[in-house]
Amino acid sequence: MTAVVPFELADPALAKARAVQRRRRFPPSRVAVYFLLAMWLFPEVDYCLGWAK
């Protein structure tokens, strides 16, 4: 997924949305962005299977 949407695009989007994490959480903000993009691109895959991939 990072080949399609590099960190240079994801990080400013998080900053603009004021969603940059201030403390350690699971999943990190950046990982959550890529997970949500994958779920949007592949709606037929359930969350658990998508996370495993």
mmCIF entry with sequence, helices, sheets and N, C-alpha, C, O atoms, coordinates in Angstrom:
data_MODEL
# 
_entry.id   MODEL 
# 
_entity.id                         1 
_entity.type                       polymer 
_entity.pdbx_number_of_molecules   1 
# 
_entity_poly.entity_id                      1 
_entity_poly.type                           'polypeptide(L)' 
_entity_poly.nstd_linkage                   no 
_entity_poly.nstd_monomer                   no 
_entity_poly.pdbx_seq_one_letter_code       MTAVVPFELADPALAKARAVQRRRRFPPSRVAVYFLLAMWLFPEVDYCLGWAK 
_entity_poly.pdbx_seq_one_letter_code_can   MTAVVPFELADPALAKARAVQRRRRFPPSRVAVYFLLAMWLFPEVDYCLGWAK 
_entity_poly.pdbx_strand_id                 A 
# 
loop_
_entity_poly_seq.entity_id 
_entity_poly_seq.num 
_entity_poly_seq.mon_id 
_entity_poly_seq.hetero 
1 1  MET n 
1 2  THR n 
1 3  ALA n 
1 4  VAL n 
1 5  VAL n 
1 6  PRO n 
1 7  PHE n 
1 8  GLU n 
1 9  LEU n 
1 10 ALA n 
1 11 ASP n 
1 12 PRO n 
1 13 ALA n 
1 14 LEU n 
1 15 ALA n 
1 16 LYS n 
1 17 ALA n 
1 18 ARG n 
1 19 ALA n 
1 20 VAL n 
1 21 GLN n 
1 22 ARG n 
1 23 ARG n 
1 24 ARG n 
1 25 ARG n 
1 26 PHE n 
1 27 PRO n 
1 28 PRO n 
1 29 SER n 
1 30 ARG n 
1 31 VAL n 
1 32 ALA n 
1 33 VAL n 
1 34 TYR n 
1 35 PHE n 
1 36 LEU n 
1 37 LEU n 
1 38 ALA n 
1 39 MET n 
1 40 TRP n 
1 41 LEU n 
1 42 PHE n 
1 43 PRO n 
1 44 GLU n 
1 45 VAL n 
1 46 ASP n 
1 47 TYR n 
1 48 CYS n 
1 49 LEU n 
1 50 GLY n 
1 51 TRP n 
1 52 ALA n 
1 53 LYS n 
# 
_struct_asym.id          A 
_struct_asym.entity_id   1 
# 
loop_
_struct_conf.conf_type_id 
_struct_conf.id 
_struct_conf.pdbx_PDB_helix_id 
_struct_conf.beg_label_comp_id 
_struct_conf.beg_label_asym_id 
_struct_conf.beg_label_seq_id 
_struct_conf.pdbx_beg_PDB_ins_code 
_struct_conf.end_label_comp_id 
_struct_conf.end_label_asym_id 
_struct_conf.end_label_seq_id 
_struct_conf.pdbx_end_PDB_ins_code 
_struct_conf.beg_auth_comp_id 
_struct_conf.beg_auth_asym_id 
_struct_conf.beg_auth_seq_id 
_struct_conf.end_auth_comp_id 
_struct_conf.end_auth_asym_id 
_struct_conf.end_auth_seq_id 
_struct_conf.pdbx_PDB_helix_class 
_struct_conf.details 
_struct_conf.pdbx_PDB_helix_length 
HELX_P HELX_P1 AA1 PHE A 7  ? LYS A 16 ? PHE A 7  LYS A 16 1 ? 10 
HELX_P HELX_P2 AA2 SER A 29 ? LEU A 41 ? SER A 29 LEU A 41 1 ? 13 
HELX_P HELX_P3 AA3 TYR A 47 ? ALA A 52 ? TYR A 47 ALA A 52 1 ? 6  
# 
_struct_conf_type.id          HELX_P 
_struct_conf_type.criteria    ? 
_struct_conf_type.reference   ? 
# 
loop_
_atom_site.group_PDB 
_atom_site.id 
_atom_site.type_symbol 
_atom_site.label_atom_id 
_atom_site.label_alt_id 
_atom_site.label_comp_id 
_atom_site.label_asym_id 
_atom_site.label_entity_id 
_atom_site.label_seq_id 
_atom_site.pdbx_PDB_ins_code 
_atom_site.Cartn_x 
_atom_site.Cartn_y 
_atom_site.Cartn_z 
_atom_site.occupancy 
_atom_site.B_iso_or_equiv 
_atom_site.pdbx_formal_charge 
_atom_site.auth_seq_id 
_atom_site.auth_comp_id 
_atom_site.auth_asym_id 
_atom_site.auth_atom_id 
_atom_site.pdbx_PDB_model_num 
ATOM 1   N N  . MET A 1 1  ? 0.816   -1.183  0.000  1.00 0.00 ? 1  MET A N  1 
ATOM 2   C CA . MET A 1 1  ? 0.000   0.000   0.000  1.00 0.00 ? 1  MET A CA 1 
ATOM 3   C C  . MET A 1 1  ? 0.866   1.255   0.000  1.00 0.00 ? 1  MET A C  1 
ATOM 4   O O  . MET A 1 1  ? 0.483   2.277   -0.570 1.00 0.00 ? 1  MET A O  1 
ATOM 5   N N  . THR A 1 2  ? 2.020   1.181   0.632  1.00 0.00 ? 2  THR A N  1 
ATOM 6   C CA . THR A 1 2  ? 2.892   2.361   0.668  1.00 0.00 ? 2  THR A CA 1 
ATOM 7   C C  . THR A 1 2  ? 3.497   2.665   -0.697 1.00 0.00 ? 2  THR A C  1 
ATOM 8   O O  . THR A 1 2  ? 3.984   3.773   -0.919 1.00 0.00 ? 2  THR A O  1 
ATOM 9   N N  . ALA A 1 3  ? 3.475   1.704   -1.609 1.00 0.00 ? 3  ALA A N  1 
ATOM 10  C CA . ALA A 1 3  ? 3.953   1.978   -2.968 1.00 0.00 ? 3  ALA A CA 1 
ATOM 11  C C  . ALA A 1 3  ? 2.982   2.884   -3.703 1.00 0.00 ? 3  ALA A C  1 
ATOM 12  O O  . ALA A 1 3  ? 3.383   3.642   -4.587 1.00 0.00 ? 3  ALA A O  1 
ATOM 13  N N  . VAL A 1 4  ? 1.704   2.811   -3.343 1.00 0.00 ? 4  VAL A N  1 
ATOM 14  C CA . VAL A 1 4  ? 0.680   3.625   -3.996 1.00 0.00 ? 4  VAL A CA 1 
ATOM 15  C C  . VAL A 1 4  ? 0.506   4.962   -3.269 1.00 0.00 ? 4  VAL A C  1 
ATOM 16  O O  . VAL A 1 4  ? 0.409   6.013   -3.903 1.00 0.00 ? 4  VAL A O  1 
ATOM 17  N N  . VAL A 1 5  ? 0.467   4.913   -1.951 1.00 0.00 ? 5  VAL A N  1 
ATOM 18  C CA . VAL A 1 5  ? 0.301   6.111   -1.130 1.00 0.00 ? 5  VAL A CA 1 
ATOM 19  C C  . VAL A 1 5  ? 1.513   6.216   -0.213 1.00 0.00 ? 5  VAL A C  1 
ATOM 20  O O  . VAL A 1 5  ? 1.519   5.621   0.865  1.00 0.00 ? 5  VAL A O  1 
ATOM 21  N N  . PRO A 1 6  ? 2.538   6.960   -0.618 1.00 0.00 ? 6  PRO A N  1 
ATOM 22  C CA . PRO A 1 6  ? 3.752   7.052   0.208  1.00 0.00 ? 6  PRO A CA 1 
ATOM 23  C C  . PRO A 1 6  ? 3.508   7.850   1.494  1.00 0.00 ? 6  PRO A C  1 
ATOM 24  O O  . PRO A 1 6  ? 2.533   8.590   1.622  1.00 0.00 ? 6  PRO A O  1 
ATOM 25  N N  . PHE A 1 7  ? 4.429   7.669   2.429  1.00 0.00 ? 7  PHE A N  1 
ATOM 26  C CA . PHE A 1 7  ? 4.337   8.387   3.704  1.00 0.00 ? 7  PHE A CA 1 
ATOM 27  C C  . PHE A 1 7  ? 4.247   9.896   3.490  1.00 0.00 ? 7  PHE A C  1 
ATOM 28  O O  . PHE A 1 7  ? 3.625   10.601  4.284  1.00 0.00 ? 7  PHE A O  1 
ATOM 29  N N  . GLU A 1 8  ? 4.861   10.384  2.431  1.00 0.00 ? 8  GLU A N  1 
ATOM 30  C CA . GLU A 1 8  ? 4.862   11.828  2.166  1.00 0.00 ? 8  GLU A CA 1 
ATOM 31  C C  . GLU A 1 8  ? 3.463   12.364  1.900  1.00 0.00 ? 8  GLU A C  1 
ATOM 32  O O  . GLU A 1 8  ? 3.238   13.569  2.018  1.00 0.00 ? 8  GLU A O  1 
ATOM 33  N N  . LEU A 1 9  ? 2.516   11.498  1.545  1.00 0.00 ? 9  LEU A N  1 
ATOM 34  C CA . LEU A 1 9  ? 1.122   11.914  1.358  1.00 0.00 ? 9  LEU A CA 1 
ATOM 35  C C  . LEU A 1 9  ? 0.284   11.648  2.601  1.00 0.00 ? 9  LEU A C  1 
ATOM 36  O O  . LEU A 1 9  ? -0.606  12.431  2.934  1.00 0.00 ? 9  LEU A O  1 
ATOM 37  N N  . ALA A 1 10 ? 0.566   10.555  3.280  1.00 0.00 ? 10 ALA A N  1 
ATOM 38  C CA . ALA A 1 10 ? -0.233  10.185  4.455  1.00 0.00 ? 10 ALA A CA 1 
ATOM 39  C C  . ALA A 1 10 ? 0.035   11.113  5.634  1.00 0.00 ? 10 ALA A C  1 
ATOM 40  O O  . ALA A 1 10 ? -0.902  11.534  6.312  1.00 0.00 ? 10 ALA A O  1 
ATOM 41  N N  . ASP A 1 11 ? 1.282   11.434  5.883  1.00 0.00 ? 11 ASP A N  1 
ATOM 42  C CA . ASP A 1 11 ? 1.623   12.264  7.049  1.00 0.00 ? 11 ASP A CA 1 
ATOM 43  C C  . ASP A 1 11 ? 1.005   13.660  6.990  1.00 0.00 ? 11 ASP A C  1 
ATOM 44  O O  . ASP A 1 11 ? 0.445   14.105  7.993  1.00 0.00 ? 11 ASP A O  1 
ATOM 45  N N  . PRO A 1 12 ? 1.080   14.379  5.849  1.00 0.00 ? 12 PRO A N  1 
ATOM 46  C CA . PRO A 1 12 ? 0.415   15.699  5.809  1.00 0.00 ? 12 PRO A CA 1 
ATOM 47  C C  . PRO A 1 12 ? -1.103  15.604  5.963  1.00 0.00 ? 12 PRO A C  1 
ATOM 48  O O  . PRO A 1 12 ? -1.721  16.502  6.535  1.00 0.00 ? 12 PRO A O  1 
ATOM 49  N N  . ALA A 1 13 ? -1.711  14.529  5.461  1.00 0.00 ? 13 ALA A N  1 
ATOM 50  C CA . ALA A 1 13 ? -3.154  14.353  5.625  1.00 0.00 ? 13 ALA A CA 1 
ATOM 51  C C  . ALA A 1 13 ? -3.506  14.187  7.094  1.00 0.00 ? 13 ALA A C  1 
ATOM 52  O O  . ALA A 1 13 ? -4.492  14.751  7.567  1.00 0.00 ? 13 ALA A O  1 
ATOM 53  N N  . LEU A 1 14 ? -2.705  13.418  7.817  1.00 0.00 ? 14 LEU A N  1 
ATOM 54  C CA . LEU A 1 14 ? -2.925  13.266  9.258  1.00 0.00 ? 14 LEU A CA 1 
ATOM 55  C C  . LEU A 1 14 ? -2.747  14.599  9.978  1.00 0.00 ? 14 LEU A C  1 
ATOM 56  O O  . LEU A 1 14 ? -3.520  14.933  10.876 1.00 0.00 ? 14 LEU A O  1 
ATOM 57  N N  . ALA A 1 15 ? -1.736  15.349  9.586  1.00 0.00 ? 15 ALA A N  1 
ATOM 58  C CA . ALA A 1 15 ? -1.490  16.645  10.226 1.00 0.00 ? 15 ALA A CA 1 
ATOM 59  C C  . ALA A 1 15 ? -2.637  17.614  9.955  1.00 0.00 ? 15 ALA A C  1 
ATOM 60  O O  . ALA A 1 15 ? -3.061  18.345  10.850 1.00 0.00 ? 15 ALA A O  1 
ATOM 61  N N  . LYS A 1 16 ? -3.138  17.622  8.722  1.00 0.00 ? 16 LYS A N  1 
ATOM 62  C CA . LYS A 1 16 ? -4.231  18.531  8.371  1.00 0.00 ? 16 LYS A CA 1 
ATOM 63  C C  . LYS A 1 16 ? -5.499  18.183  9.147  1.00 0.00 ? 16 LYS A C  1 
ATOM 64  O O  . LYS A 1 16 ? -6.254  19.071  9.545  1.00 0.00 ? 16 LYS A O  1 
ATOM 65  N N  . ALA A 1 17 ? -5.729  16.899  9.358  1.00 0.00 ? 17 ALA A N  1 
ATOM 66  C CA . ALA A 1 17 ? -6.898  16.454  10.108 1.00 0.00 ? 17 ALA A CA 1 
ATOM 67  C C  . ALA A 1 17 ? -6.686  16.524  11.623 1.00 0.00 ? 17 ALA A C  1 
ATOM 68  O O  . ALA A 1 17 ? -7.580  16.184  12.399 1.00 0.00 ? 17 ALA A O  1 
ATOM 69  N N  . ARG A 1 18 ? -5.500  16.967  12.032 1.00 0.00 ? 18 ARG A N  1 
ATOM 70  C CA . ARG A 1 18 ? -5.111  17.028  13.435 1.00 0.00 ? 18 ARG A CA 1 
ATOM 71  C C  . ARG A 1 18 ? -5.262  15.656  14.094 1.00 0.00 ? 18 ARG A C  1 
ATOM 72  O O  . ARG A 1 18 ? -5.757  15.530  15.214 1.00 0.00 ? 18 ARG A O  1 
ATOM 73  N N  . ALA A 1 19 ? -4.820  14.637  13.360 1.00 0.00 ? 19 ALA A N  1 
ATOM 74  C CA . ALA A 1 19 ? -4.939  13.264  13.845 1.00 0.00 ? 19 ALA A CA 1 
ATOM 75  C C  . ALA A 1 19 ? -3.579  12.615  14.085 1.00 0.00 ? 19 ALA A C  1 
ATOM 76  O O  . ALA A 1 19 ? -3.484  11.396  14.228 1.00 0.00 ? 19 ALA A O  1 
ATOM 77  N N  . VAL A 1 20 ? -2.537  13.427  14.129 1.00 0.00 ? 20 VAL A N  1 
ATOM 78  C CA . VAL A 1 20 ? -1.212  12.885  14.417 1.00 0.00 ? 20 VAL A CA 1 
ATOM 79  C C  . VAL A 1 20 ? -1.200  12.455  15.872 1.00 0.00 ? 20 VAL A C  1 
ATOM 80  O O  . VAL A 1 20 ? -1.597  13.206  16.763 1.00 0.00 ? 20 VAL A O  1 
ATOM 81  N N  . GLN A 1 21 ? -0.743  11.249  16.094 1.00 0.00 ? 21 GLN A N  1 
ATOM 82  C CA . GLN A 1 21 ? -0.799  10.733  17.464 1.00 0.00 ? 21 GLN A CA 1 
ATOM 83  C C  . GLN A 1 21 ? 0.175   11.462  18.373 1.00 0.00 ? 21 GLN A C  1 
ATOM 84  O O  . GLN A 1 21 ? 1.281   11.827  17.976 1.00 0.00 ? 21 GLN A O  1 
ATOM 85  N N  . ARG A 1 22 ? -0.265  11.658  19.585 1.00 0.00 ? 22 ARG A N  1 
ATOM 86  C CA . ARG A 1 22 ? 0.550   12.331  20.586 1.00 0.00 ? 22 ARG A CA 1 
ATOM 87  C C  . ARG A 1 22 ? 1.120   11.356  21.609 1.00 0.00 ? 22 ARG A C  1 
ATOM 88  O O  . ARG A 1 22 ? 2.025   11.692  22.373 1.00 0.00 ? 22 ARG A O  1 
ATOM 89  N N  . ARG A 1 23 ? 0.573   10.135  21.609 1.00 0.00 ? 23 ARG A N  1 
ATOM 90  C CA . ARG A 1 23 ? 1.060   9.101   22.509 1.00 0.00 ? 23 ARG A CA 1 
ATOM 91  C C  . ARG A 1 23 ? 1.049   7.772   21.761 1.00 0.00 ? 23 ARG A C  1 
ATOM 92  O O  . ARG A 1 23 ? 0.478   7.661   20.676 1.00 0.00 ? 23 ARG A O  1 
ATOM 93  N N  . ARG A 1 24 ? 1.674   6.788   22.343 1.00 0.00 ? 24 ARG A N  1 
ATOM 94  C CA . ARG A 1 24 ? 1.776   5.484   21.683 1.00 0.00 ? 24 ARG A CA 1 
ATOM 95  C C  . ARG A 1 24 ? 0.454   4.742   21.800 1.00 0.00 ? 24 ARG A C  1 
ATOM 96  O O  . ARG A 1 24 ? -0.070  4.525   22.893 1.00 0.00 ? 24 ARG A O  1 
ATOM 97  N N  . ARG A 1 25 ? -0.066  4.362   20.643 1.00 0.00 ? 25 ARG A N  1 
ATOM 98  C CA . ARG A 1 25 ? -1.302  3.583   20.592 1.00 0.00 ? 25 ARG A CA 1 
ATOM 99  C C  . ARG A 1 25 ? -1.153  2.497   19.559 1.00 0.00 ? 25 ARG A C  1 
ATOM 100 O O  . ARG A 1 25 ? -0.246  2.524   18.727 1.00 0.00 ? 25 ARG A O  1 
ATOM 101 N N  . PHE A 1 26 ? -2.054  1.540   19.623 1.00 0.00 ? 26 PHE A N  1 
ATOM 102 C CA . PHE A 1 26 ? -2.089  0.512   18.600 1.00 0.00 ? 26 PHE A CA 1 
ATOM 103 C C  . PHE A 1 26 ? -3.446  0.555   17.930 1.00 0.00 ? 26 PHE A C  1 
ATOM 104 O O  . PHE A 1 26 ? -4.456  0.451   18.625 1.00 0.00 ? 26 PHE A O  1 
ATOM 105 N N  . PRO A 1 27 ? -3.522  0.698   16.661 1.00 0.00 ? 27 PRO A N  1 
ATOM 106 C CA . PRO A 1 27 ? -2.418  0.881   15.722 1.00 0.00 ? 27 PRO A CA 1 
ATOM 107 C C  . PRO A 1 27 ? -2.004  2.348   15.666 1.00 0.00 ? 27 PRO A C  1 
ATOM 108 O O  . PRO A 1 27 ? -2.801  3.230   15.988 1.00 0.00 ? 27 PRO A O  1 
ATOM 109 N N  . PRO A 1 28 ? -0.774  2.612   15.262 1.00 0.00 ? 28 PRO A N  1 
ATOM 110 C CA . PRO A 1 28 ? -0.356  4.002   15.077 1.00 0.00 ? 28 PRO A CA 1 
ATOM 111 C C  . PRO A 1 28 ? -1.217  4.686   14.010 1.00 0.00 ? 28 PRO A C  1 
ATOM 112 O O  . PRO A 1 28 ? -1.813  4.017   13.166 1.00 0.00 ? 28 PRO A O  1 
ATOM 113 N N  . SER A 1 29 ? -1.277  5.986   14.052 1.00 0.00 ? 29 SER A N  1 
ATOM 114 C CA . SER A 1 29 ? -2.102  6.753   13.118 1.00 0.00 ? 29 SER A CA 1 
ATOM 115 C C  . SER A 1 29 ? -1.806  6.394   11.669 1.00 0.00 ? 29 SER A C  1 
ATOM 116 O O  . SER A 1 29 ? -2.727  6.202   10.874 1.00 0.00 ? 29 SER A O  1 
ATOM 117 N N  . ARG A 1 30 ? -0.550  6.303   11.330 1.00 0.00 ? 30 ARG A N  1 
ATOM 118 C CA . ARG A 1 30 ? -0.164  6.017   9.951  1.00 0.00 ? 30 ARG A CA 1 
ATOM 119 C C  . ARG A 1 30 ? -0.665  4.638   9.512  1.00 0.00 ? 30 ARG A C  1 
ATOM 120 O O  . ARG A 1 30 ? -1.127  4.475   8.383  1.00 0.00 ? 30 ARG A O  1 
ATOM 121 N N  . VAL A 1 31 ? -0.575  3.667   10.387 1.00 0.00 ? 31 VAL A N  1 
ATOM 122 C CA . VAL A 1 31 ? -1.053  2.321   10.067 1.00 0.00 ? 31 VAL A CA 1 
ATOM 123 C C  . VAL A 1 31 ? -2.565  2.325   9.886  1.00 0.00 ? 31 VAL A C  1 
ATOM 124 O O  . VAL A 1 31 ? -3.089  1.640   9.007  1.00 0.00 ? 31 VAL A O  1 
ATOM 125 N N  . ALA A 1 32 ? -3.259  3.083   10.702 1.00 0.00 ? 32 ALA A N  1 
ATOM 126 C CA . ALA A 1 32 ? -4.715  3.170   10.589 1.00 0.00 ? 32 ALA A CA 1 
ATOM 127 C C  . ALA A 1 32 ? -5.126  3.762   9.237  1.00 0.00 ? 32 ALA A C  1 
ATOM 128 O O  . ALA A 1 32 ? -6.123  3.334   8.656  1.00 0.00 ? 32 ALA A O  1 
ATOM 129 N N  . VAL A 1 33 ? -4.375  4.732   8.738  1.00 0.00 ? 33 VAL A N  1 
ATOM 130 C CA . VAL A 1 33 ? -4.674  5.311   7.423  1.00 0.00 ? 33 VAL A CA 1 
ATOM 131 C C  . VAL A 1 33 ? -4.594  4.241   6.347  1.00 0.00 ? 33 VAL A C  1 
ATOM 132 O O  . VAL A 1 33 ? -5.497  4.120   5.519  1.00 0.00 ? 33 VAL A O  1 
ATOM 133 N N  . TYR A 1 34 ? -3.531  3.474   6.354  1.00 0.00 ? 34 TYR A N  1 
ATOM 134 C CA . TYR A 1 34 ? -3.371  2.440   5.332  1.00 0.00 ? 34 TYR A CA 1 
ATOM 135 C C  . TYR A 1 34 ? -4.402  1.331   5.489  1.00 0.00 ? 34 TYR A C  1 
ATOM 136 O O  . TYR A 1 34 ? -4.875  0.794   4.487  1.00 0.00 ? 34 TYR A O  1 
ATOM 137 N N  . PHE A 1 35 ? -4.759  0.979   6.704  1.00 0.00 ? 35 PHE A N  1 
ATOM 138 C CA . PHE A 1 35 ? -5.777  -0.038  6.929  1.00 0.00 ? 35 PHE A CA 1 
ATOM 139 C C  . PHE A 1 35 ? -7.126  0.424   6.389  1.00 0.00 ? 35 PHE A C  1 
ATOM 140 O O  . PHE A 1 35 ? -7.828  -0.346  5.733  1.00 0.00 ? 35 PHE A O  1 
ATOM 141 N N  . LEU A 1 36 ? -7.492  1.670   6.659  1.00 0.00 ? 36 LEU A N  1 
ATOM 142 C CA . LEU A 1 36 ? -8.763  2.197   6.162  1.00 0.00 ? 36 LEU A CA 1 
ATOM 143 C C  . LEU A 1 36 ? -8.775  2.298   4.642  1.00 0.00 ? 36 LEU A C  1 
ATOM 144 O O  . LEU A 1 36 ? -9.802  2.038   4.014  1.00 0.00 ? 36 LEU A O  1 
ATOM 145 N N  . LEU A 1 37 ? -7.656  2.671   4.049  1.00 0.00 ? 37 LEU A N  1 
ATOM 146 C CA . LEU A 1 37 ? -7.580  2.690   2.590  1.00 0.00 ? 37 LEU A CA 1 
ATOM 147 C C  . LEU A 1 37 ? -7.762  1.291   2.008  1.00 0.00 ? 37 LEU A C  1 
ATOM 148 O O  . LEU A 1 37 ? -8.455  1.119   1.005  1.00 0.00 ? 37 LEU A O  1 
ATOM 149 N N  . ALA A 1 38 ? -7.150  0.306   2.627  1.00 0.00 ? 38 ALA A N  1 
ATOM 150 C CA . ALA A 1 38 ? -7.285  -1.072  2.154  1.00 0.00 ? 38 ALA A CA 1 
ATOM 151 C C  . ALA A 1 38 ? -8.729  -1.550  2.291  1.00 0.00 ? 38 ALA A C  1 
ATOM 152 O O  . ALA A 1 38 ? -9.247  -2.220  1.398  1.00 0.00 ? 38 ALA A O  1 
ATOM 153 N N  . MET A 1 39 ? -9.376  -1.213  3.392  1.00 0.00 ? 39 MET A N  1 
ATOM 154 C CA . MET A 1 39 ? -10.770 -1.621  3.572  1.00 0.00 ? 39 MET A CA 1 
ATOM 155 C C  . MET A 1 39 ? -11.682 -0.941  2.552  1.00 0.00 ? 39 MET A C  1 
ATOM 156 O O  . MET A 1 39 ? -12.677 -1.526  2.122  1.00 0.00 ? 39 MET A O  1 
ATOM 157 N N  . TRP A 1 40 ? -11.349 0.285   2.168  1.00 0.00 ? 40 TRP A N  1 
ATOM 158 C CA . TRP A 1 40 ? -12.129 1.002   1.163  1.00 0.00 ? 40 TRP A CA 1 
ATOM 159 C C  . TRP A 1 40 ? -11.913 0.392   -0.218 1.00 0.00 ? 40 TRP A C  1 
ATOM 160 O O  . TRP A 1 40 ? -12.853 0.280   -1.005 1.00 0.00 ? 40 TRP A O  1 
ATOM 161 N N  . LEU A 1 41 ? -10.683 -0.001  -0.509 1.00 0.00 ? 41 LEU A N  1 
ATOM 162 C CA . LEU A 1 41 ? -10.372 -0.582  -1.812 1.00 0.00 ? 41 LEU A CA 1 
ATOM 163 C C  . LEU A 1 41 ? -10.896 -2.004  -1.964 1.00 0.00 ? 41 LEU A C  1 
ATOM 164 O O  . LEU A 1 41 ? -11.216 -2.430  -3.074 1.00 0.00 ? 41 LEU A O  1 
ATOM 165 N N  . PHE A 1 42 ? -10.985 -2.735  -0.870 1.00 0.00 ? 42 PHE A N  1 
ATOM 166 C CA . PHE A 1 42 ? -11.401 -4.136  -0.904 1.00 0.00 ? 42 PHE A CA 1 
ATOM 167 C C  . PHE A 1 42 ? -12.566 -4.355  0.062  1.00 0.00 ? 42 PHE A C  1 
ATOM 168 O O  . PHE A 1 42 ? -12.381 -4.984  1.104  1.00 0.00 ? 42 PHE A O  1 
ATOM 169 N N  . PRO A 1 43 ? -13.757 -3.854  -0.258 1.00 0.00 ? 43 PRO A N  1 
ATOM 170 C CA . PRO A 1 43 ? -14.880 -3.938  0.688  1.00 0.00 ? 43 PRO A CA 1 
ATOM 171 C C  . PRO A 1 43 ? -15.380 -5.363  0.928  1.00 0.00 ? 43 PRO A C  1 
ATOM 172 O O  . PRO A 1 43 ? -16.067 -5.617  1.918  1.00 0.00 ? 43 PRO A O  1 
ATOM 173 N N  . GLU A 1 44 ? -15.047 -6.284  0.040  1.00 0.00 ? 44 GLU A N  1 
ATOM 174 C CA . GLU A 1 44 ? -15.520 -7.659  0.208  1.00 0.00 ? 44 GLU A CA 1 
ATOM 175 C C  . GLU A 1 44 ? -14.715 -8.434  1.247  1.00 0.00 ? 44 GLU A C  1 
ATOM 176 O O  . GLU A 1 44 ? -15.126 -9.521  1.651  1.00 0.00 ? 44 GLU A O  1 
ATOM 177 N N  . VAL A 1 45 ? -13.592 -7.906  1.682  1.00 0.00 ? 45 VAL A N  1 
ATOM 178 C CA . VAL A 1 45 ? -12.729 -8.564  2.668  1.00 0.00 ? 45 VAL A CA 1 
ATOM 179 C C  . VAL A 1 45 ? -13.120 -8.067  4.059  1.00 0.00 ? 45 VAL A C  1 
ATOM 180 O O  . VAL A 1 45 ? -13.273 -6.864  4.271  1.00 0.00 ? 45 VAL A O  1 
ATOM 181 N N  . ASP A 1 46 ? -13.282 -8.995  5.006  1.00 0.00 ? 46 ASP A N  1 
ATOM 182 C CA . ASP A 1 46 ? -13.630 -8.554  6.352  1.00 0.00 ? 46 ASP A CA 1 
ATOM 183 C C  . ASP A 1 46 ? -12.404 -7.974  7.066  1.00 0.00 ? 46 ASP A C  1 
ATOM 184 O O  . ASP A 1 46 ? -11.273 -8.137  6.606  1.00 0.00 ? 46 ASP A O  1 
ATOM 185 N N  . TYR A 1 47 ? -12.637 -7.306  8.177  1.00 0.00 ? 47 TYR A N  1 
ATOM 186 C CA . TYR A 1 47 ? -11.569 -6.595  8.882  1.00 0.00 ? 47 TYR A CA 1 
ATOM 187 C C  . TYR A 1 47 ? -10.437 -7.506  9.332  1.00 0.00 ? 47 TYR A C  1 
ATOM 188 O O  . TYR A 1 47 ? -9.263  -7.174  9.167  1.00 0.00 ? 47 TYR A O  1 
ATOM 189 N N  . CYS A 1 48 ? -10.785 -8.640  9.893  1.00 0.00 ? 48 CYS A N  1 
ATOM 190 C CA . CYS A 1 48 ? -9.741  -9.545  10.415 1.00 0.00 ? 48 CYS A CA 1 
ATOM 191 C C  . CYS A 1 48 ? -8.845  -10.061 9.293  1.00 0.00 ? 48 CYS A C  1 
ATOM 192 O O  . CYS A 1 48 ? -7.624  -10.101 9.439  1.00 0.00 ? 48 CYS A O  1 
ATOM 193 N N  . LEU A 1 49 ? -9.441  -10.450 8.189  1.00 0.00 ? 49 LEU A N  1 
ATOM 194 C CA . LEU A 1 49 ? -8.657  -10.928 7.068  1.00 0.00 ? 49 LEU A CA 1 
ATOM 195 C C  . LEU A 1 49 ? -7.830  -9.787  6.477  1.00 0.00 ? 49 LEU A C  1 
ATOM 196 O O  . LEU A 1 49 ? -6.674  -9.988  6.104  1.00 0.00 ? 49 LEU A O  1 
ATOM 197 N N  . GLY A 1 50 ? -8.411  -8.599  6.392  1.00 0.00 ? 50 GLY A N  1 
ATOM 198 C CA . GLY A 1 50 ? -7.674  -7.446  5.874  1.00 0.00 ? 50 GLY A CA 1 
ATOM 199 C C  . GLY A 1 50 ? -6.488  -7.093  6.747  1.00 0.00 ? 50 GLY A C  1 
ATOM 200 O O  . GLY A 1 50 ? -5.425  -6.751  6.229  1.00 0.00 ? 50 GLY A O  1 
ATOM 201 N N  . TRP A 1 51 ? -6.644  -7.168  8.057  1.00 0.00 ? 51 TRP A N  1 
ATOM 202 C CA . TRP A 1 51 ? -5.551  -6.870  8.974  1.00 0.00 ? 51 TRP A CA 1 
ATOM 203 C C  . TRP A 1 51 ? -4.447  -7.910  8.840  1.00 0.00 ? 51 TRP A C  1 
ATOM 204 O O  . TRP A 1 51 ? -3.262  -7.582  8.894  1.00 0.00 ? 51 TRP A O  1 
ATOM 205 N N  . ALA A 1 52 ? -4.850  -9.170  8.663  1.00 0.00 ? 52 ALA A N  1 
ATOM 206 C CA . ALA A 1 52 ? -3.863  -10.250 8.534  1.00 0.00 ? 52 ALA A CA 1 
ATOM 207 C C  . ALA A 1 52 ? -3.035  -10.095 7.271  1.00 0.00 ? 52 ALA A C  1 
ATOM 208 O O  . ALA A 1 52 ? -1.857  -10.453 7.253  1.00 0.00 ? 52 ALA A O  1 
ATOM 209 N N  . LYS A 1 53 ? -3.633  -9.567  6.221  1.00 0.00 ? 53 LYS A N  1 
ATOM 210 C CA . LYS A 1 53 ? -2.912  -9.385  4.955  1.00 0.00 ? 53 LYS A CA 1 
ATOM 211 C C  . LYS A 1 53 ? -2.002  -8.175  5.038  1.00 0.00 ? 53 LYS A C  1 
ATOM 212 O O  . LYS A 1 53 ? -1.310  -7.855  4.072  1.00 0.00 ? 53 LYS A O  1 
# 
